[in-house]
Amino acid sequence: MMRSLWTAATGMHAQQFNIDTISNNLSNVNTNGYKQVRAEFEDLIYLNSRIAGTPATERTVTPTGVQVGHGVRVGASQRMFSQGSLKQTDAIGDMAVMGEGFFRVLNMDGTLGYTRDGSFKIDANGQFVSSNGYRLMPELVLPENFIPESLAVSQQGKVTVKIPGNDIPVDVGQVDLYRFINNAGLQAIGENLYMETPASGDALRGVPGQEGMGKVYHKFLENSNVSVVKEMVGMIVAQRAYELNSKAIQTSDSMLGTANNLKR
């Protein structure tokens, strides 16, 4: 009888994790480049009272076994890197990736971070930096007297500007993209950044629009790929599953009370 209490408790714990994951997705529905996270579960070890195939007689074996499970646990939380929709912003530092690839930035501690959030700004040194001041890598330094309205980034990442007295655009650098064999293996560290891990593999550098890399769209940003409708449906399902597991605990408790009150 006690087994059902603990089994149902694992179900409540798993659904709480599911709700936590869904709430984080919903809270980031308007976060640039955010990717939805999906909670995945696996069943726990089984108690085998009888194993299938056990000899029943000299000529026959049992066709099925007798097993009872011990509940569920969180197996993984997988990030889904499907494409988010693009929105036009007209801000000169904004860029969006359509397809595979991440922008790379230099963190304050000297490590490299990767992001799908292309809301870059131009700092006092003429460099592309993220909202938190992290420099885009490889570095791009714009001329001091460039005309801001003339800044252009091609779909292949080529950056050009115009300077006073010259109508011909000047090349100032190249925006490269980076991709991974296993995007789901990246570690999210907040601030719209991911870190490379042994599971993700090494970052593969490439030119936008070539060798499987996505294209860069200037003056656009990528929206979150979270579907509010799907998340709300998932929340309802998780809530009902949580309630059912709590009912199982109440039922087990009632049965224990009945057994405890038996009189000889």
ZADO-1210 file (C-alpha; in nm, 4 decimals, padded with zeros to 6 digits):
<atoms>
<atom x="00.0000" y="00.0000" z="00.0000" code="MET" pos="1"/>
<atom x="00.2864" y="00.2392" z="00.0765" code="MET" pos="2"/>
<atom x="00.4261" y="00.1910" z="-00.2750" code="ARG" pos="3"/>
<atom x="00.1357" y="00.3799" z="-00.4290" code="SER" pos="4"/>
<atom x="00.2023" y="00.6797" z="-00.2051" code="LEU" pos="5"/>
<atom x="00.5609" y="00.7128" z="-00.3184" code="TRP" pos="6"/>
<atom x="00.4740" y="00.6367" z="-00.6809" code="THR" pos="7"/>
<atom x="00.2106" y="00.9097" z="-00.6920" code="ALA" pos="8"/>
<atom x="00.4526" y="01.1487" z="-00.5191" code="ALA" pos="9"/>
<atom x="00.7031" y="01.1011" z="-00.8034" code="THR" pos="10"/>
<atom x="00.4246" y="01.1863" z="-01.0477" code="GLY" pos="11"/>
<atom x="00.3454" y="01.5099" z="-00.8630" code="MET" pos="12"/>
<atom x="00.7135" y="01.6044" z="-00.8562" code="HIS" pos="13"/>
<atom x="00.7484" y="01.5365" z="-01.2299" code="ALA" pos="14"/>
<atom x="00.4430" y="01.7450" z="-01.3173" code="GLN" pos="15"/>
<atom x="00.5709" y="02.0286" z="-01.1007" code="GLN" pos="16"/>
<atom x="00.8887" y="02.0269" z="-01.3090" code="PHE" pos="17"/>
<atom x="00.6715" y="02.0227" z="-01.6217" code="ASN" pos="18"/>
<atom x="00.4781" y="02.3292" z="-01.5016" code="ILE" pos="19"/>
<atom x="00.8052" y="02.5052" z="-01.4149" code="ASP" pos="20"/>
<atom x="00.9315" y="02.4422" z="-01.7686" code="THR" pos="21"/>
<atom x="00.6079" y="02.5628" z="-01.9293" code="ILE" pos="22"/>
<atom x="00.5990" y="02.8771" z="-01.7153" code="SER" pos="23"/>
<atom x="00.9553" y="02.9617" z="-01.8196" code="ASN" pos="24"/>
<atom x="00.8584" y="02.9204" z="-02.1846" code="ASN" pos="25"/>
<atom x="00.5585" y="03.1478" z="-02.1434" code="LEU" pos="26"/>
<atom x="00.7569" y="03.4101" z="-01.9544" code="SER" pos="27"/>
<atom x="01.0012" y="03.4272" z="-02.2485" code="ASN" pos="28"/>
<atom x="00.7398" y="03.4427" z="-02.5228" code="VAL" pos="29"/>
<atom x="00.8638" y="03.7913" z="-02.6201" code="ASN" pos="30"/>
<atom x="01.2362" y="03.7257" z="-02.5674" code="THR" pos="31"/>
<atom x="01.4411" y="03.7716" z="-02.8845" code="ASN" pos="32"/>
<atom x="01.5707" y="03.4408" z="-03.0174" code="GLY" pos="33"/>
<atom x="01.4411" y="03.2350" z="-02.7224" code="TYR" pos="34"/>
<atom x="01.3993" y="02.8639" z="-02.7919" code="LYS" pos="35"/>
<atom x="01.1272" y="02.6532" z="-02.6322" code="GLN" pos="36"/>
<atom x="01.2254" y="02.3902" z="-02.3748" code="VAL" pos="37"/>
<atom x="01.0423" y="02.0574" z="-02.3552" code="ARG" pos="38"/>
<atom x="01.0357" y="01.8417" z="-02.0423" code="ALA" pos="39"/>
<atom x="01.0870" y="01.4685" z="-02.1051" code="GLU" pos="40"/>
<atom x="01.0176" y="01.1897" z="-01.8577" code="PHE" pos="41"/>
<atom x="01.1121" y="00.8261" z="-01.8038" code="GLU" pos="42"/>
<atom x="00.9648" y="00.5512" z="-01.5908" code="ASP" pos="43"/>
<atom x="01.1506" y="00.4226" z="-01.2863" code="LEU" pos="44"/>
<atom x="01.2727" y="00.0741" z="-01.2000" code="ILE" pos="45"/>
<atom x="01.0217" y="-00.2113" z="-01.1933" code="TYR" pos="46"/>
<atom x="00.9616" y="-00.4789" z="-00.9341" code="LEU" pos="47"/>
<atom x="00.9395" y="-00.8153" z="-01.1113" code="ASN" pos="48"/>
<atom x="00.7203" y="-01.0605" z="-00.9236" code="SER" pos="49"/>
<atom x="00.7343" y="-01.2964" z="-01.2203" code="ARG" pos="50"/>
<atom x="00.9463" y="-01.2646" z="-01.5305" code="ILE" pos="51"/>
<atom x="00.7916" y="-01.3376" z="-01.8685" code="ALA" pos="52"/>
<atom x="00.9176" y="-01.6670" z="-02.0076" code="GLY" pos="53"/>
<atom x="00.9475" y="-01.8342" z="-01.6695" code="THR" pos="54"/>
<atom x="00.8749" y="-02.2100" z="-01.7033" code="PRO" pos="55"/>
<atom x="00.5159" y="-02.2854" z="-01.6038" code="ALA" pos="56"/>
<atom x="00.5195" y="-02.6575" z="-01.6784" code="THR" pos="57"/>
<atom x="00.7628" y="-02.8961" z="-01.8424" code="GLU" pos="58"/>
<atom x="00.6429" y="-02.7831" z="-02.1854" code="ARG" pos="59"/>
<atom x="00.5164" y="-02.4291" z="-02.1397" code="THR" pos="60"/>
<atom x="00.6353" y="-02.0896" z="-02.0196" code="VAL" pos="61"/>
<atom x="00.4443" y="-01.7945" z="-01.8819" code="THR" pos="62"/>
<atom x="00.3450" y="-01.5639" z="-02.1715" code="PRO" pos="63"/>
<atom x="00.3536" y="-01.2511" z="-01.9587" code="THR" pos="64"/>
<atom x="00.5259" y="-01.1384" z="-01.6435" code="GLY" pos="65"/>
<atom x="00.4078" y="-00.9599" z="-01.3311" code="VAL" pos="66"/>
<atom x="00.5606" y="-00.6164" z="-01.2899" code="GLN" pos="67"/>
<atom x="00.4810" y="-00.3104" z="-01.0872" code="VAL" pos="68"/>
<atom x="00.6456" y="00.0260" z="-01.1499" code="GLY" pos="69"/>
<atom x="00.7778" y="00.2789" z="-00.9023" code="HIS" pos="70"/>
<atom x="00.6789" y="00.5993" z="-01.0756" code="GLY" pos="71"/>
<atom x="00.8425" y="00.8556" z="-01.2987" code="VAL" pos="72"/>
<atom x="01.1326" y="01.0971" z="-01.3043" code="ARG" pos="73"/>
<atom x="01.2595" y="01.3771" z="-01.5269" code="VAL" pos="74"/>
<atom x="01.4727" y="01.2290" z="-01.8023" code="GLY" pos="75"/>
<atom x="01.5776" y="01.5460" z="-01.9838" code="ALA" pos="76"/>
<atom x="01.4803" y="01.9011" z="-02.0671" code="SER" pos="77"/>
<atom x="01.5413" y="01.9455" z="-02.4372" code="GLN" pos="78"/>
<atom x="01.5611" y="02.2813" z="-02.6088" code="ARG" pos="79"/>
<atom x="01.3844" y="02.2957" z="-02.9449" code="MET" pos="80"/>
<atom x="01.5825" y="02.5045" z="-03.1946" code="PHE" pos="81"/>
<atom x="01.3128" y="02.5497" z="-03.4563" code="SER" pos="82"/>
<atom x="01.3050" y="02.8770" z="-03.6456" code="GLN" pos="83"/>
<atom x="01.1238" y="03.1724" z="-03.4899" code="GLY" pos="84"/>
<atom x="00.9422" y="03.4292" z="-03.7016" code="SER" pos="85"/>
<atom x="01.1217" y="03.7484" z="-03.8033" code="LEU" pos="86"/>
<atom x="01.0077" y="04.0999" z="-03.7245" code="LYS" pos="87"/>
<atom x="01.1292" y="04.4173" z="-03.8914" code="GLN" pos="88"/>
<atom x="01.2747" y="04.6778" z="-03.6550" code="THR" pos="89"/>
<atom x="01.4665" y="04.9269" z="-03.8750" code="ASP" pos="90"/>
<atom x="01.7322" y="04.9577" z="-03.6015" code="ALA" pos="91"/>
<atom x="02.0747" y="04.9737" z="-03.7681" code="ILE" pos="92"/>
<atom x="02.2359" y="04.7224" z="-03.5304" code="GLY" pos="93"/>
<atom x="01.9643" y="04.4566" z="-03.5452" code="ASP" pos="94"/>
<atom x="02.0300" y="04.1279" z="-03.7261" code="MET" pos="95"/>
<atom x="01.8389" y="03.8017" z="-03.7455" code="ALA" pos="96"/>
<atom x="01.9461" y="03.4553" z="-03.8568" code="VAL" pos="97"/>
<atom x="01.7134" y="03.2663" z="-04.0881" code="MET" pos="98"/>
<atom x="01.8288" y="02.9065" z="-04.0708" code="GLY" pos="99"/>
<atom x="02.1183" y="02.7423" z="-03.8883" code="GLU" pos="100"/>
<atom x="02.3755" y="02.9382" z="-03.6935" code="GLY" pos="101"/>
<atom x="02.4516" y="03.1565" z="-03.3936" code="PHE" pos="102"/>
<atom x="02.6224" y="03.4890" z="-03.3427" code="PHE" pos="103"/>
<atom x="02.9319" y="03.4701" z="-03.1227" code="ARG" pos="104"/>
<atom x="03.0122" y="03.7237" z="-02.8510" code="VAL" pos="105"/>
<atom x="03.2944" y="03.7723" z="-02.6017" code="LEU" pos="106"/>
<atom x="03.1751" y="03.7488" z="-02.2422" code="ASN" pos="107"/>
<atom x="03.3125" y="03.9674" z="-01.9641" code="MET" pos="108"/>
<atom x="03.5141" y="03.6763" z="-01.8235" code="ASP" pos="109"/>
<atom x="03.6838" y="03.6149" z="-02.1571" code="GLY" pos="110"/>
<atom x="03.4791" y="03.3094" z="-02.2535" code="THR" pos="111"/>
<atom x="03.2825" y="03.2857" z="-02.5763" code="LEU" pos="112"/>
<atom x="02.9040" y="03.2832" z="-02.5832" code="GLY" pos="113"/>
<atom x="02.6614" y="03.2074" z="-02.8638" code="TYR" pos="114"/>
<atom x="02.3256" y="03.3691" z="-02.9194" code="THR" pos="115"/>
<atom x="02.0323" y="03.3944" z="-03.1589" code="ARG" pos="116"/>
<atom x="01.9510" y="03.7401" z="-03.0230" code="ASP" pos="117"/>
<atom x="02.0763" y="03.9823" z="-03.2834" code="GLY" pos="118"/>
<atom x="01.9732" y="04.3058" z="-03.1104" code="SER" pos="119"/>
<atom x="02.3221" y="04.4573" z="-03.1338" code="PHE" pos="120"/>
<atom x="02.4140" y="04.8198" z="-03.0703" code="LYS" pos="121"/>
<atom x="02.7014" y="05.0389" z="-03.1852" code="ILE" pos="122"/>
<atom x="02.9154" y="05.1550" z="-02.8917" code="ASP" pos="123"/>
<atom x="03.1412" y="05.4609" z="-02.8608" code="ALA" pos="124"/>
<atom x="03.4275" y="05.2690" z="-03.0218" code="ASN" pos="125"/>
<atom x="03.2215" y="05.1851" z="-03.3293" code="GLY" pos="126"/>
<atom x="03.1917" y="04.8177" z="-03.2359" code="GLN" pos="127"/>
<atom x="02.8889" y="04.5896" z="-03.2442" code="PHE" pos="128"/>
<atom x="02.7928" y="04.4949" z="-02.8875" code="VAL" pos="129"/>
<atom x="02.5000" y="04.3100" z="-02.7302" code="SER" pos="130"/>
<atom x="02.2522" y="04.4724" z="-02.4919" code="SER" pos="131"/>
<atom x="02.4860" y="04.3753" z="-02.2049" code="ASN" pos="132"/>
<atom x="02.7955" y="04.5168" z="-02.3734" code="GLY" pos="133"/>
<atom x="02.9381" y="04.1872" z="-02.5013" code="TYR" pos="134"/>
<atom x="03.1355" y="04.2431" z="-02.8227" code="ARG" pos="135"/>
<atom x="03.0412" y="04.0606" z="-03.1409" code="LEU" pos="136"/>
<atom x="03.3186" y="03.8238" z="-03.2509" code="MET" pos="137"/>
<atom x="03.5090" y="03.8526" z="-03.4747" code="PRO" pos="138"/>
<atom x="03.5230" y="04.2213" z="-03.3929" code="GLU" pos="139"/>
<atom x="03.3815" y="04.4793" z="-03.6297" code="LEU" pos="140"/>
<atom x="03.5119" y="04.8361" z="-03.5953" code="VAL" pos="141"/>
<atom x="03.3260" y="05.1013" z="-03.7923" code="LEU" pos="142"/>
<atom x="03.4977" y="05.4219" z="-03.9113" code="PRO" pos="143"/>
<atom x="03.4615" y="05.7145" z="-03.6717" code="GLU" pos="144"/>
<atom x="03.2877" y="05.9360" z="-03.9253" code="ASN" pos="145"/>
<atom x="03.0612" y="05.6785" z="-04.0871" code="PHE" pos="146"/>
<atom x="02.7046" y="05.7709" z="-04.1769" code="ILE" pos="147"/>
<atom x="02.4763" y="05.5602" z="-03.9493" code="PRO" pos="148"/>
<atom x="02.1932" y="05.5411" z="-04.2023" code="GLU" pos="149"/>
<atom x="02.4327" y="05.3933" z="-04.4577" code="SER" pos="150"/>
<atom x="02.5222" y="05.0881" z="-04.2491" code="LEU" pos="151"/>
<atom x="02.4225" y="04.7742" z="-04.4394" code="ALA" pos="152"/>
<atom x="02.4679" y="04.4028" z="-04.3741" code="VAL" pos="153"/>
<atom x="02.4140" y="04.1644" z="-04.6632" code="SER" pos="154"/>
<atom x="02.2534" y="03.8214" z="-04.6264" code="GLN" pos="155"/>
<atom x="02.6049" y="03.6779" z="-04.6528" code="GLN" pos="156"/>
<atom x="02.7193" y="03.8913" z="-04.3567" code="GLY" pos="157"/>
<atom x="02.9194" y="04.1506" z="-04.5476" code="LYS" pos="158"/>
<atom x="02.9161" y="04.4857" z="-04.3609" code="VAL" pos="159"/>
<atom x="02.9478" y="04.8125" z="-04.5531" code="THR" pos="160"/>
<atom x="02.9142" y="05.1819" z="-04.4625" code="VAL" pos="161"/>
<atom x="02.9496" y="05.5172" z="-04.6304" code="LYS" pos="162"/>
<atom x="03.1681" y="05.8021" z="-04.5096" code="ILE" pos="163"/>
<atom x="03.1194" y="06.1713" z="-04.5829" code="PRO" pos="164"/>
<atom x="03.2504" y="06.2748" z="-04.9243" code="GLY" pos="165"/>
<atom x="03.2419" y="05.9219" z="-05.0649" code="ASN" pos="166"/>
<atom x="02.9301" y="05.7740" z="-05.2216" code="ASP" pos="167"/>
<atom x="03.0893" y="05.4318" z="-05.2661" code="ILE" pos="168"/>
<atom x="03.0217" y="05.1946" z="-04.9723" code="PRO" pos="169"/>
<atom x="03.3317" y="05.0872" z="-04.7810" code="VAL" pos="170"/>
<atom x="03.3774" y="04.7275" z="-04.6624" code="ASP" pos="171"/>
<atom x="03.4394" y="04.7167" z="-04.2883" code="VAL" pos="172"/>
<atom x="03.4172" y="04.3482" z="-04.2069" code="GLY" pos="173"/>
<atom x="03.2287" y="04.0216" z="-04.2103" code="GLN" pos="174"/>
<atom x="02.9636" y="03.8804" z="-03.9732" code="VAL" pos="175"/>
<atom x="03.0296" y="03.5082" z="-03.9342" code="ASP" pos="176"/>
<atom x="02.7930" y="03.2462" z="-03.7968" code="LEU" pos="177"/>
<atom x="02.8631" y="02.9371" z="-03.5897" code="TYR" pos="178"/>
<atom x="02.6748" y="02.6095" z="-03.5739" code="ARG" pos="179"/>
<atom x="02.6993" y="02.2886" z="-03.3735" code="PHE" pos="180"/>
<atom x="02.6441" y="01.9225" z="-03.4482" code="ILE" pos="181"/>
<atom x="02.4097" y="01.8999" z="-03.1476" code="ASN" pos="182"/>
<atom x="02.2403" y="02.2290" z="-03.0670" code="ASN" pos="183"/>
<atom x="02.0434" y="02.0633" z="-02.7852" code="ALA" pos="184"/>
<atom x="02.3741" y="01.9996" z="-02.6068" code="GLY" pos="185"/>
<atom x="02.4425" y="02.3721" z="-02.5594" code="LEU" pos="186"/>
<atom x="02.4209" y="02.5066" z="-02.2049" code="GLN" pos="187"/>
<atom x="02.1933" y="02.8060" z="-02.1529" code="ALA" pos="188"/>
<atom x="02.3554" y="03.0560" z="-01.9133" code="ILE" pos="189"/>
<atom x="02.0998" y="03.3369" z="-01.9252" code="GLY" pos="190"/>
<atom x="02.1186" y="03.6742" z="-02.0998" code="GLU" pos="191"/>
<atom x="02.0114" y="03.4967" z="-02.4213" code="ASN" pos="192"/>
<atom x="02.3489" y="03.3189" z="-02.4315" code="LEU" pos="193"/>
<atom x="02.4595" y="02.9587" z="-02.4741" code="TYR" pos="194"/>
<atom x="02.7900" y="02.7967" z="-02.3906" code="MET" pos="195"/>
<atom x="02.9661" y="02.5226" z="-02.5832" code="GLU" pos="196"/>
<atom x="02.9769" y="02.1832" z="-02.4070" code="THR" pos="197"/>
<atom x="03.1258" y="01.8405" z="-02.4894" code="PRO" pos="198"/>
<atom x="02.7723" y="01.7306" z="-02.5818" code="ALA" pos="199"/>
<atom x="02.7242" y="02.0107" z="-02.8349" code="SER" pos="200"/>
<atom x="03.0551" y="01.9551" z="-03.0096" code="GLY" pos="201"/>
<atom x="03.2940" y="02.2258" z="-03.1227" code="ASP" pos="202"/>
<atom x="03.1641" y="02.5418" z="-03.2868" code="ALA" pos="203"/>
<atom x="03.1828" y="02.5270" z="-03.6670" code="LEU" pos="204"/>
<atom x="03.2507" y="02.8666" z="-03.8217" code="ARG" pos="205"/>
<atom x="03.1048" y="02.9625" z="-04.1569" code="GLY" pos="206"/>
<atom x="02.9895" y="03.2386" z="-04.3873" code="VAL" pos="207"/>
<atom x="02.6134" y="03.3069" z="-04.3808" code="PRO" pos="208"/>
<atom x="02.4348" y="03.1425" z="-04.6700" code="GLY" pos="209"/>
<atom x="02.7123" y="02.8903" z="-04.7357" code="GLN" pos="210"/>
<atom x="02.7796" y="02.5309" z="-04.6255" code="GLU" pos="211"/>
<atom x="02.4526" y="02.4896" z="-04.4403" code="GLY" pos="212"/>
<atom x="02.4637" y="02.8230" z="-04.2588" code="MET" pos="213"/>
<atom x="02.1562" y="03.0422" z="-04.2394" code="GLY" pos="214"/>
<atom x="02.1317" y="03.3884" z="-04.3885" code="LYS" pos="215"/>
<atom x="02.1577" y="03.7180" z="-04.2018" code="VAL" pos="216"/>
<atom x="01.8725" y="03.9662" z="-04.2305" code="TYR" pos="217"/>
<atom x="01.9678" y="04.3211" z="-04.1401" code="HIS" pos="218"/>
<atom x="01.7226" y="04.5376" z="-03.9421" code="LYS" pos="219"/>
<atom x="01.5244" y="04.2290" z="-03.8396" code="PHE" pos="220"/>
<atom x="01.5025" y="04.0322" z="-03.5140" code="LEU" pos="221"/>
<atom x="01.4016" y="03.6722" z="-03.4535" code="GLU" pos="222"/>
<atom x="01.1025" y="03.6188" z="-03.2273" code="ASN" pos="223"/>
<atom x="01.0720" y="03.3426" z="-02.9714" code="SER" pos="224"/>
<atom x="00.9566" y="03.0088" z="-03.1159" code="ASN" pos="225"/>
<atom x="00.7208" y="02.9505" z="-02.8210" code="VAL" pos="226"/>
<atom x="00.3612" y="02.8756" z="-02.9188" code="SER" pos="227"/>
<atom x="00.1367" y="03.0220" z="-02.6487" code="VAL" pos="228"/>
<atom x="-00.1560" y="02.7982" z="-02.7457" code="VAL" pos="229"/>
<atom x="00.0511" y="02.4785" z="-02.7236" code="LYS" pos="230"/>
<atom x="00.2030" y="02.5845" z="-02.3919" code="GLU" pos="231"/>
<atom x="-00.1402" y="02.6599" z="-02.2454" code="MET" pos="232"/>
<atom x="-00.2682" y="02.3194" z="-02.3558" code="VAL" pos="233"/>
<atom x="00.0401" y="02.1566" z="-02.2056" code="GLY" pos="234"/>
<atom x="-00.0215" y="02.3459" z="-01.8811" code="MET" pos="235"/>
<atom x="-00.3781" y="02.2166" z="-01.8607" code="ILE" pos="236"/>
<atom x="-00.2616" y="01.8582" z="-01.9219" code="VAL" pos="237"/>
<atom x="00.0127" y="01.8914" z="-01.6586" code="ALA" pos="238"/>
<atom x="-00.2318" y="02.0397" z="-01.4084" code="GLN" pos="239"/>
<atom x="-00.4775" y="01.7527" z="-01.4564" code="ARG" pos="240"/>
<atom x="-00.1987" y="01.4965" z="-01.4241" code="ALA" pos="241"/>
<atom x="-00.0873" y="01.6645" z="-01.1014" code="TYR" pos="242"/>
<atom x="-00.4441" y="01.6493" z="-00.9678" code="GLU" pos="243"/>
<atom x="-00.4778" y="01.2802" z="-01.0593" code="LEU" pos="244"/>
<atom x="-00.1563" y="01.1954" z="-00.8753" code="ASN" pos="245"/>
<atom x="-00.2775" y="01.3863" z="-00.5708" code="SER" pos="246"/>
<atom x="-00.6044" y="01.1867" z="-00.5882" code="LYS" pos="247"/>
<atom x="-00.4012" y="00.8661" z="-00.5944" code="ALA" pos="248"/>
<atom x="-00.2286" y="00.9754" z="-00.2727" code="ILE" pos="249"/>
<atom x="-00.5620" y="01.0585" z="-00.1109" code="GLN" pos="250"/>
<atom x="-00.7044" y="00.7219" z="-00.2175" code="THR" pos="251"/>
<atom x="-00.4026" y="00.5347" z="-00.0829" code="SER" pos="252"/>
<atom x="-00.4283" y="00.7261" z="00.2431" code="ASP" pos="253"/>
<atom x="-00.7979" y="00.6381" z="00.2685" code="SER" pos="254"/>
<atom x="-00.7233" y="00.2705" z="00.2080" code="MET" pos="255"/>
<atom x="-00.4493" y="00.2782" z="00.4734" code="LEU" pos="256"/>
<atom x="-00.6988" y="00.4338" z="00.7136" code="GLY" pos="257"/>
<atom x="-00.9503" y="00.1602" z="00.6401" code="THR" pos="258"/>
<atom x="-00.6898" y="-00.1095" z="00.6999" code="ALA" pos="259"/>
<atom x="-00.5752" y="00.0619" z="01.0197" code="ASN" pos="260"/>
<atom x="-00.9306" y="00.0703" z="01.1566" code="ASN" pos="261"/>
<atom x="-01.0039" y="-00.3006" z="01.0976" code="LEU" pos="262"/>
<atom x="-01.1066" y="-00.4827" z="01.4110" code="LYS" pos="263"/>
<atom x="-01.0698" y="-00.8520" z="01.4696" code="ARG" pos="264"/>
</atoms>
